[in-house]
Amino acid sequence: MKKGIAFFDFDGTITTKDTLLEFIKFSKGSFLFYLGFLINSPYLVAMKLGLISNQVAKEKVLRFFFKNKDINEFNELCNKFALEEIPNLIRLKAKQEIKKLKTDGFVIVVVSASPENWIQKWSFSEGLELIASKLEVNNGKITGKILGKNCHGVEKLKRIKEKYIIEDYKVIYAYGDTSGDRPMLNVATHSFYKPFRG
């Protein structure tokens, strides 16, 4: 039996802020950021009321800001964001916990509903594995849709089970900060909700 594996939600758990929002500000500027969210506010309210899914609302936002964006240019921007901004968003306690788990020989996996494009460079530089939402690309352009399902809620657990045989691990840690992390937290031998706050 393998020793241990740890699953970390990214936005709000490892980071202090939602990186989708921060990436939009970084790539579009504050004026377009606030204008875009004002225009898309009906969809965000509908999501909060449970009238539309998290995925539908997210795709509305992604389409508004990034539809028809060249994927290579987009990924260059993502890598720039990963290098310049993400290190400033990492919670110190999360960084310390990851370092400790690495020392203890754990497999460490970031599991995020955000697109993999701006998370993967940071994750791989830290020696972490990654499961995240994927963006649909058509003819080299971003469509604004998510490829398959948004990696949120039960989809997080499904993706984990597709990639790892969790029963093979003696110890399973999971870290999250929203209801969308509950399915992942529920399969852990040790679960931590909002563990790095304060």
Secondary structure as UniProt FT lines:
FT   STRAND          2..9
FT   HELIX           10..14
FT   HELIX           19..28
FT   HELIX           30..39
FT   HELIX           41..48
FT   TURN            49..50
FT   HELIX           54..66
FT   TURN            67..68
FT   HELIX           71..84
FT   HELIX           86..89
FT   HELIX           92..103
FT   TURN            104..105
FT   STRAND          107..115
FT   HELIX           116..118
FT   HELIX           120..125
FT   TURN            126..127
FT   STRAND          129..138
FT   TURN            139..140
FT   STRAND          141..147
FT   HELIX           154..163
FT   HELIX           166..168
FT   STRAND          169..176
FT   HELIX           179..181
FT   HELIX           182..186
FT   STRAND          190..193
FT   TURN            195..196
//
